[in-house]
Amino acid sequence: MTFLNIAFPVTSAIPVAEMAVSTVIAAARPLLGVGILATMLVVFKPMIAGMLRAALVVLKPRMTREQKSANRNLRNILTIRRIASDLDATSPNMAAELRALAARG
């Protein structure tokens, strides 16, 4: 410690202050980045949602009305056949009628 440190205390405090400021900035930098990212997500949320919906439609297009109807009919036929196979042991006549109904589609 010299006489100049007593006369000019600011010059000896500058390195300590620089270290403190750099530590605060180093801690705040990731928080600032996350804050900017969150702000961008909030601002561009409608656009991002639209892009995700468009990508979903490209990957998995919607079914037409005829395709939905065909799927529904197939499910109904399979359900009727399953019920008919369950009724085979107890009521063979009912099972035969159900199979005939399922065959008509």
Disulfide bonds with the S-S distance in Angstrom:
none
